[in-house]
Amino acid sequence: MTADDSLGRLDDDDYPAYTMGRAADMIGATPGFLRALGEARLITPLRSEGGHRRYSRYQLRIAARARELVDQGTPIEAACRIIILEDQLEEARRINAEYRRAAAGEQPPAED
């Protein structure tokens, strides 16, 4: 792997670039909170060769949303369910929009 390949991964939302401690700092939570999200199966961190948890930016956005809900008094299990339902709703809206475009004879937008 070249240095350019490594740097290119930093733009990848799914690349597990952050250690547990750094990830927790970034969202203002504790490592225990991130472990709880993993136990609830909201996010599943990848493991480094040494067995340490590593998080992606996408996972950090989900964890930050969970922290926001928990900070508002929502139990962690309920917060995880809310986030899953929000994600399902967003996907359903995307699919619905595609069907509407197809019915109208429009081309779907190009994916990145």
DSSP file with accessible surface (Angstrom, degrees, kcal/mol):
  #  RESIDUE AA STRUCTURE BP1 BP2  ACC     N-H-->O    O-->H-N    N-H-->O    O-->H-N    TCO  KAPPA ALPHA  PHI   PSI    X-CA   Y-CA   Z-CA
    1    1 A M              0   0  143      0, 0.0     2,-0.1     0, 0.0     0, 0.0   0.000 360.0 360.0 360.0 134.1    0.0    0.0    0.0
    2    2 A T     >  -     0   0   79      1,-0.1     4,-2.0     4,-0.0     5,-0.2  -0.435 360.0-107.9 -90.8 169.1    1.4    3.4   -0.9
    3    3 A A  H  > S+     0   0   72      1,-0.2     4,-2.6     2,-0.2     5,-0.2   0.883 121.4  56.1 -62.7 -36.4    1.1    6.6    1.1
    4    4 A D  H  > S+     0   0  128      1,-0.2     4,-2.2     2,-0.2    -1,-0.2   0.894 105.7  51.1 -63.3 -38.8   -1.4    7.9   -1.5
    5    5 A D  H  > S+     0   0   88      2,-0.2     4,-1.3     1,-0.2    -1,-0.2   0.923 111.1  48.2 -62.8 -43.5   -3.6    4.8   -0.9
    6    6 A S  H  X S+     0   0   56     -4,-2.0     4,-0.6     1,-0.2     3,-0.3   0.918 112.5  47.6 -63.9 -44.1   -3.5    5.4    2.9
    7    7 A L  H >< S+     0   0  107     -4,-2.6     3,-1.1     1,-0.2     4,-0.4   0.875 105.6  59.6 -67.0 -34.7   -4.4    9.1    2.5
    8    8 A G  H >< S+     0   0   43     -4,-2.2     3,-1.3     1,-0.3     4,-0.3   0.839  96.2  62.5 -62.1 -31.0   -7.2    8.3    0.2
    9    9 A R  H >< S+     0   0  100     -4,-1.3     3,-1.5    -3,-0.3     6,-0.3   0.760  87.3  71.6 -66.6 -24.5   -8.9    6.2    2.9
   10   10 A L  T << S+     0   0   92     -3,-1.1    -1,-0.3    -4,-0.6    -2,-0.2   0.763  95.6  53.1 -64.6 -21.6   -9.2    9.3    5.0
   11   11 A D  T <  S+     0   0  134     -3,-1.3     2,-0.6    -4,-0.4    -1,-0.3   0.561  87.1 101.2 -85.1  -9.9  -11.9   10.4    2.7
   12   12 A D    X   -     0   0   77     -3,-1.5     3,-1.4    -4,-0.3    45,-0.4  -0.684  62.5-155.3 -82.7 116.8  -13.8    7.1    3.0
   13   13 A D  T 3  S+     0   0   55     -2,-0.6    45,-2.3     1,-0.3    46,-0.3   0.718  94.6  48.5 -61.4 -24.5  -16.7    7.5    5.4
   14   14 A D  T 3  S+     0   0  103     42,-0.2    -1,-0.3    43,-0.2    42,-0.1   0.434  80.4 114.2 -99.3  -0.6  -16.6    3.8    6.2
   15   15 A Y  S <  S-     0   0   69     -3,-1.4     2,-2.1    -6,-0.3    42,-0.4  -0.574  70.5-129.5 -74.6 125.2  -12.9    3.5    6.9
   16   16 A P        +     0   0   27      0, 0.0    40,-0.3     0, 0.0    -1,-0.1  -0.456  52.8 146.4 -77.0  80.1  -12.3    2.6   10.6
   17   17 A A        +     0   0   26     -2,-2.1     2,-0.5    38,-0.5    39,-0.2   0.608  42.6  78.8 -93.1 -13.3   -9.8    5.4   11.3
   18   18 A Y  E     -A   55   0A  54     37,-2.4    37,-3.0    -3,-0.2     2,-0.0  -0.849  66.8-137.8-113.0 132.4  -10.6    6.2   14.9
   19   19 A T  E  >  -A   54   0A  62     -2,-0.5     4,-3.0    35,-0.2     5,-0.2  -0.277  36.1-103.1 -70.7 166.9   -9.6    4.4   18.1
   20   20 A M  H  > S+     0   0   24     33,-0.8     4,-2.8     1,-0.2     5,-0.2   0.926 121.5  48.7 -59.8 -46.3  -12.2    4.0   20.8
   21   21 A G  H  > S+     0   0   36      2,-0.2     4,-2.2     1,-0.2    -1,-0.2   0.922 114.6  44.4 -61.7 -44.8  -10.6    6.8   22.9
   22   22 A R  H  > S+     0   0  132      2,-0.2     4,-2.5     1,-0.2    -2,-0.2   0.918 113.8  50.8 -65.8 -42.6  -10.5    9.2   20.0
   23   23 A A  H  X S+     0   0    0     -4,-3.0     4,-1.5     2,-0.2    -2,-0.2   0.925 110.5  49.0 -60.9 -45.0  -14.0    8.3   18.9
   24   24 A A  H  X>S+     0   0    1     -4,-2.8     5,-2.7    -5,-0.2     4,-0.8   0.930 111.8  49.2 -61.6 -44.0  -15.4    8.9   22.4
   25   25 A D  H ><5S+     0   0  119     -4,-2.2     3,-0.7     1,-0.2    -1,-0.2   0.904 106.9  56.4 -60.0 -42.1  -13.6   12.2   22.6
   26   26 A M  H 3<5S+     0   0   79     -4,-2.5    -1,-0.2     1,-0.2    -2,-0.2   0.823 116.1  34.6 -63.6 -32.7  -15.0   13.3   19.2
   27   27 A I  H 3<5S-     0   0   18     -4,-1.5    -1,-0.2    -3,-0.3    -2,-0.2   0.381 111.6-114.6-103.6   3.7  -18.6   12.7   20.2
   28   28 A G  T <<5S+     0   0   42     -4,-0.8     2,-0.2    -3,-0.7    -3,-0.2   0.878  77.2 114.1  69.6  37.5  -18.2   13.8   23.9
   29   29 A A      < -     0   0   20     -5,-2.7    -1,-0.2    -6,-0.2    -2,-0.1  -0.662  65.9-101.0-126.4-176.8  -19.0   10.4   25.3
   30   30 A T    >>  -     0   0   88     -2,-0.2     4,-1.6    -3,-0.1     3,-0.6  -0.714  30.3-113.5-103.4 159.1  -17.1    7.7   27.2
   31   31 A P  H 3> S+     0   0   51      0, 0.0     4,-2.6     0, 0.0     5,-0.2   0.878 118.9  60.6 -57.2 -34.0  -15.6    4.5   25.8
   32   32 A G  H 3> S+     0   0   31      1,-0.2     4,-2.4     2,-0.2     5,-0.1   0.865 100.1  53.9 -61.2 -36.7  -18.3    2.7   27.9
   33   33 A F  H <> S+     0   0   28     -3,-0.6     4,-2.0     2,-0.2    -1,-0.2   0.932 109.2  47.8 -63.7 -43.8  -21.0    4.4   25.9
   34   34 A L  H  X S+     0   0    0     -4,-1.6     4,-1.9     1,-0.2    -2,-0.2   0.903 110.7  51.6 -64.1 -39.5  -19.5    3.2   22.6
   35   35 A R  H  X S+     0   0   98     -4,-2.6     4,-2.7     1,-0.2    -1,-0.2   0.910 107.9  52.8 -61.9 -40.4  -19.2   -0.3   24.0
   36   36 A A  H  X S+     0   0   28     -4,-2.4     4,-2.1     1,-0.2    -2,-0.2   0.891 106.9  51.9 -63.1 -38.5  -22.9   -0.1   25.0
   37   37 A L  H  <>S+     0   0    0     -4,-2.0     5,-2.5     2,-0.2     6,-0.9   0.875 110.6  49.2 -65.2 -35.7  -23.8    0.9   21.4
   38   38 A G  H ><5S+     0   0   24     -4,-1.9     3,-1.3     3,-0.2    -2,-0.2   0.911 109.7  50.3 -68.1 -42.3  -21.9   -2.1   20.2
   39   39 A E  H 3<5S+     0   0  157     -4,-2.7    -2,-0.2     1,-0.3    -1,-0.2   0.851 110.1  50.4 -63.4 -34.1  -23.7   -4.4   22.7
   40   40 A A  T 3<5S-     0   0   44     -4,-2.1    -1,-0.3    -5,-0.2    -2,-0.2   0.479 113.5-125.5 -80.2  -3.9  -27.0   -3.0   21.4
   41   41 A R  T < 5S+     0   0  207     -3,-1.3    -3,-0.2     2,-0.3     3,-0.1   0.750  74.7 126.0  64.3  27.8  -25.7   -3.7   17.9
   42   42 A L  S   <S+     0   0   23     -5,-2.5     2,-0.3     1,-0.3    -4,-0.2   0.896  83.1  11.9 -77.0 -42.5  -26.3   -0.2   16.7
   43   43 A I        -     0   0    5     -6,-0.9    -1,-0.3    -9,-0.2    -2,-0.3  -0.977  65.9-157.0-131.7 147.3  -22.7    0.0   15.5
   44   44 A T        -     0   0  102     -2,-0.3    15,-0.1    -3,-0.1    -6,-0.0  -0.915  17.8-149.5-124.7 100.5  -20.2   -2.7   15.1
   45   45 A P        -     0   0   18      0, 0.0    10,-0.2     0, 0.0     2,-0.1  -0.356  16.3-120.6 -67.7 150.1  -16.6   -1.4   15.2
   46   46 A L  E     -B   54   0A 100      8,-1.7     8,-2.7     1,-0.0     2,-0.4  -0.462  27.6-122.0 -79.7 164.4  -14.0   -3.2   13.3
   47   47 A R  E     -B   53   0A 139      6,-0.2     6,-0.2    -2,-0.1     5,-0.0  -0.909  14.2-131.9-113.6 138.6  -11.0   -4.6   15.1
   48   48 A S    >   -     0   0   40      4,-2.8     3,-2.2    -2,-0.4     6,-0.0  -0.233  40.6 -94.0 -72.5 172.3   -7.4   -3.7   14.5
   49   49 A E  T 3  S+     0   0  211      1,-0.3    -1,-0.1     2,-0.1    -2,-0.0   0.836 130.9  53.9 -58.9 -29.1   -4.8   -6.5   14.2
   50   50 A G  T 3  S-     0   0   61      2,-0.1    -1,-0.3     1,-0.0    -2,-0.0   0.427 123.8-106.1 -85.1   0.7   -4.2   -6.1   17.9
   51   51 A G  S <  S+     0   0   34     -3,-2.2     2,-0.2     1,-0.3    -2,-0.1   0.532  71.8 142.8  90.3   6.6   -7.9   -6.5   18.7
   52   52 A H        -     0   0  133      1,-0.1    -4,-2.8    -5,-0.0    -1,-0.3  -0.575  56.0-107.3 -83.3 144.8   -8.7   -2.8   19.4
   53   53 A R  E     - B   0  47A  70     -2,-0.2   -33,-0.8    -6,-0.2     2,-0.4  -0.468  34.7-167.9 -69.4 139.4  -12.0   -1.3   18.4
   54   54 A R  E     -AB  19  46A  73     -8,-2.7    -8,-1.7   -35,-0.2     2,-0.3  -0.992   3.5-156.5-132.2 136.5  -11.8    1.1   15.4
   55   55 A Y  E     -A   18   0A   1    -37,-3.0   -37,-2.4    -2,-0.4   -38,-0.5  -0.871   5.7-140.9-118.0 147.9  -14.6    3.4   14.3
   56   56 A S     >  -     0   0    5     -2,-0.3     4,-2.1   -40,-0.3   -42,-0.2  -0.516  31.6-108.5 -96.6 167.1  -15.5    5.1   11.0
   57   57 A R  H  > S+     0   0   78    -42,-0.4     4,-2.1   -45,-0.4     5,-0.2   0.890 121.2  55.3 -62.1 -38.2  -16.9    8.6   10.5
   58   58 A Y  H  > S+     0   0   89    -45,-2.3     4,-1.8     1,-0.2    -1,-0.2   0.942 108.3  47.5 -60.2 -45.7  -20.2    7.1    9.6
   59   59 A Q  H  > S+     0   0   26    -46,-0.3     4,-2.7     1,-0.2    -1,-0.2   0.876 108.8  55.2 -63.8 -35.3  -20.3    5.1   12.9
   60   60 A L  H  X S+     0   0   12     -4,-2.1     4,-2.7     2,-0.2    -1,-0.2   0.870 104.5  53.1 -67.3 -35.3  -19.4    8.3   14.8
   61   61 A R  H  X S+     0   0  125     -4,-2.1     4,-2.0     2,-0.2    -1,-0.2   0.924 111.3  46.5 -64.1 -41.2  -22.4   10.1   13.3
   62   62 A I  H  X S+     0   0   28     -4,-1.8     4,-2.4     2,-0.2    -2,-0.2   0.938 113.2  48.9 -64.2 -45.2  -24.7    7.3   14.4
   63   63 A A  H  X S+     0   0    0     -4,-2.7     4,-2.7     1,-0.2    -2,-0.2   0.894 109.2  52.8 -63.3 -38.4  -23.1    7.3   17.9
   64   64 A A  H  X S+     0   0   41     -4,-2.7     4,-2.3     2,-0.2    -1,-0.2   0.898 108.7  50.0 -64.7 -39.1  -23.4   11.1   18.1
   65   65 A R  H  X S+     0   0   63     -4,-2.0     4,-2.2     2,-0.2    -2,-0.2   0.923 110.9  49.6 -64.6 -41.1  -27.1   10.8   17.3
   66   66 A A  H  X S+     0   0    0     -4,-2.4     4,-2.8     1,-0.2     5,-0.2   0.929 109.8  50.9 -63.0 -42.8  -27.5    8.2   20.0
   67   67 A R  H  X S+     0   0   85     -4,-2.7     4,-3.0     1,-0.2    -1,-0.2   0.912 107.8  53.6 -61.2 -41.2  -25.7   10.4   22.5
   68   68 A E  H  X S+     0   0   96     -4,-2.3     4,-1.0     1,-0.2    -1,-0.2   0.933 111.6  44.6 -58.9 -46.0  -28.0   13.3   21.6
   69   69 A L  H  <>S+     0   0    9     -4,-2.2     5,-2.2     2,-0.2     3,-0.4   0.914 114.1  48.8 -66.7 -41.9  -31.1   11.1   22.3
   70   70 A V  H ><5S+     0   0   45     -4,-2.8     3,-2.1     1,-0.2    -2,-0.2   0.909 107.3  55.7 -65.0 -40.4  -29.6    9.7   25.6
   71   71 A D  H 3<5S+     0   0  100     -4,-3.0    -1,-0.2     1,-0.3    -2,-0.2   0.784 103.3  56.5 -62.0 -25.6  -28.7   13.2   26.7
   72   72 A Q  T 3<5S-     0   0  134     -4,-1.0    -1,-0.3    -3,-0.4    -2,-0.2   0.403 131.0 -94.7 -85.8   1.1  -32.4   14.1   26.2
   73   73 A G  T < 5S+     0   0   62     -3,-2.1    -3,-0.2     1,-0.3    -2,-0.1   0.488  77.4 142.0 102.6   4.9  -33.4   11.3   28.6
   74   74 A T      < -     0   0   31     -5,-2.2    -1,-0.3    -6,-0.1    -2,-0.1  -0.644  56.8-113.5 -79.9 130.7  -34.0    8.5   26.2
   75   75 A P     >  -     0   0   81      0, 0.0     4,-2.7     0, 0.0     3,-0.2  -0.321  27.7-115.5 -59.6 148.5  -32.9    5.1   27.4
   76   76 A I  H  > S+     0   0   36      1,-0.2     4,-2.5     2,-0.2     5,-0.2   0.872 114.6  53.0 -59.1 -38.1  -30.1    3.7   25.3
   77   77 A E  H  > S+     0   0  132      1,-0.2     4,-1.9     2,-0.2    -1,-0.2   0.921 112.3  45.1 -63.8 -41.9  -32.1    0.8   24.0
   78   78 A A  H  > S+     0   0   41     -3,-0.2     4,-2.7     2,-0.2    -2,-0.2   0.890 110.6  54.3 -68.3 -38.7  -34.9    3.1   22.9
   79   79 A A  H  X S+     0   0    0     -4,-2.7     4,-2.4     1,-0.2    -2,-0.2   0.922 108.1  49.8 -61.2 -42.0  -32.3    5.5   21.3
   80   80 A C  H  X S+     0   0    7     -4,-2.5     4,-2.3    -5,-0.2    -1,-0.2   0.924 111.3  48.5 -63.2 -42.4  -30.9    2.7   19.3
   81   81 A R  H  X S+     0   0  132     -4,-1.9     4,-2.6     1,-0.2    -2,-0.2   0.914 110.0  52.1 -64.7 -41.7  -34.4    1.6   18.1
   82   82 A I  H  X S+     0   0   58     -4,-2.7     4,-2.8     2,-0.2    -1,-0.2   0.933 110.0  48.7 -59.5 -45.2  -35.2    5.2   17.1
   83   83 A I  H  X S+     0   0   15     -4,-2.4     4,-2.4     2,-0.2    -1,-0.2   0.920 110.7  50.3 -64.8 -40.8  -32.0    5.5   15.1
   84   84 A I  H  X S+     0   0   59     -4,-2.3     4,-2.4     1,-0.2    -1,-0.2   0.938 112.6  47.1 -61.8 -44.1  -32.7    2.3   13.3
   85   85 A L  H  X S+     0   0   78     -4,-2.6     4,-2.6     2,-0.2    -2,-0.2   0.896 110.1  52.6 -66.3 -38.5  -36.2    3.4   12.5
   86   86 A E  H  X S+     0   0   75     -4,-2.8     4,-2.4     2,-0.2    -1,-0.2   0.921 110.5  48.5 -61.2 -41.7  -34.9    6.8   11.3
   87   87 A D  H  X S+     0   0   92     -4,-2.4     4,-2.3     2,-0.2    -2,-0.2   0.915 111.3  49.3 -65.4 -42.6  -32.5    5.0    9.0
   88   88 A Q  H  X S+     0   0  103     -4,-2.4     4,-2.5     2,-0.2    -2,-0.2   0.902 110.7  50.9 -63.8 -40.0  -35.3    2.7    7.6
   89   89 A L  H  X S+     0   0   87     -4,-2.6     4,-2.6     2,-0.2    -2,-0.2   0.929 109.4  50.1 -63.2 -44.5  -37.5    5.7    7.0
   90   90 A E  H  X S+     0   0  114     -4,-2.4     4,-2.2     1,-0.2    -2,-0.2   0.915 111.5  48.5 -60.8 -42.2  -34.8    7.5    5.1
   91   91 A E  H  X S+     0   0   85     -4,-2.3     4,-2.6     2,-0.2    -1,-0.2   0.917 110.5  50.9 -65.1 -41.3  -34.2    4.5    3.0
   92   92 A A  H  X S+     0   0   53     -4,-2.5     4,-2.7     1,-0.2    -2,-0.2   0.905 109.9  50.4 -63.0 -40.1  -37.9    4.1    2.3
   93   93 A R  H  X S+     0   0  149     -4,-2.6     4,-2.4     2,-0.2    -1,-0.2   0.903 109.9  50.5 -63.7 -40.4  -38.0    7.8    1.2
   94   94 A R  H  X S+     0   0   91     -4,-2.2     4,-2.1     2,-0.2    -2,-0.2   0.946 112.6  45.9 -63.5 -45.0  -35.1    7.3   -1.1
   95   95 A I  H  X S+     0   0   56     -4,-2.6     4,-2.4     1,-0.2    -2,-0.2   0.918 111.5  52.4 -64.2 -42.4  -36.7    4.2   -2.7
   96   96 A N  H  X S+     0   0   71     -4,-2.7     4,-2.5     1,-0.2    -1,-0.2   0.916 108.3  50.8 -59.9 -43.4  -40.0    6.1   -3.0
   97   97 A A  H  X S+     0   0   34     -4,-2.4     4,-2.4     1,-0.2    -1,-0.2   0.899 109.1  51.8 -63.0 -38.5  -38.3    9.0   -4.7
   98   98 A E  H  X S+     0   0   66     -4,-2.1     4,-2.5     2,-0.2    -2,-0.2   0.921 109.7  49.3 -63.6 -43.5  -36.7    6.5   -7.2
   99   99 A Y  H  X S+     0   0  161     -4,-2.4     4,-2.6     1,-0.2    -2,-0.2   0.902 110.5  50.6 -62.3 -41.1  -40.0    5.0   -8.0
  100  100 A R  H  X S+     0   0  171     -4,-2.5     4,-1.7     2,-0.2    -1,-0.2   0.914 111.2  47.9 -63.3 -42.7  -41.6    8.4   -8.6
  101  101 A R  H  <>S+     0   0   57     -4,-2.4     5,-2.9     2,-0.2     4,-0.4   0.917 112.3  49.5 -63.0 -42.5  -38.7    9.4  -10.9
  102  102 A A  H ><5S+     0   0   69     -4,-2.5     3,-1.1     1,-0.2    -2,-0.2   0.915 110.3  50.3 -64.3 -39.8  -39.1    6.1  -12.8
  103  103 A A  H 3<5S+     0   0   91     -4,-2.6    -1,-0.2     1,-0.3    -2,-0.2   0.835 111.8  48.3 -66.2 -31.7  -42.9    6.6  -13.1
  104  104 A A  T 3<5S-     0   0   70     -4,-1.7    -1,-0.3    -5,-0.2    -2,-0.2   0.451 118.4-113.7 -86.6  -2.9  -42.3   10.1  -14.4
  105  105 A G  T < 5 +     0   0   63     -3,-1.1    -3,-0.2    -4,-0.4     2,-0.2   0.636  68.4 142.0  81.0  15.1  -39.7    8.7  -16.9
  106  106 A E      < -     0   0  112     -5,-2.9    -1,-0.3    -6,-0.2    -2,-0.1  -0.532  53.9-115.0 -86.8 156.5  -36.8   10.6  -15.3
  107  107 A Q        -     0   0  165     -2,-0.2     3,-0.1     1,-0.1    -1,-0.1  -0.711  33.8-113.3 -86.1 138.3  -33.3    9.1  -14.9
  108  108 A P        -     0   0   75      0, 0.0     3,-0.1     0, 0.0    -1,-0.1  -0.356  41.8 -92.7 -65.9 152.5  -32.2    8.5  -11.3
  109  109 A P        -     0   0   87      0, 0.0     2,-0.1     0, 0.0   -11,-0.0  -0.356  46.9 -99.9 -64.6 148.5  -29.3   10.7  -10.1
  110  110 A A        -     0   0   97     -3,-0.1     2,-0.2     1,-0.1    -3,-0.0  -0.452  37.0-126.9 -68.5 139.1  -25.8    9.2  -10.5
  111  111 A E              0   0  169     -2,-0.1    -1,-0.1     1,-0.1     0, 0.0  -0.612 360.0 360.0 -87.6 150.7  -24.4    7.7   -7.3
  112  112 A D              0   0  214     -2,-0.2    -1,-0.1     0, 0.0     0, 0.0  -0.301 360.0 360.0 -72.5 360.0  -20.9    8.7   -6.1
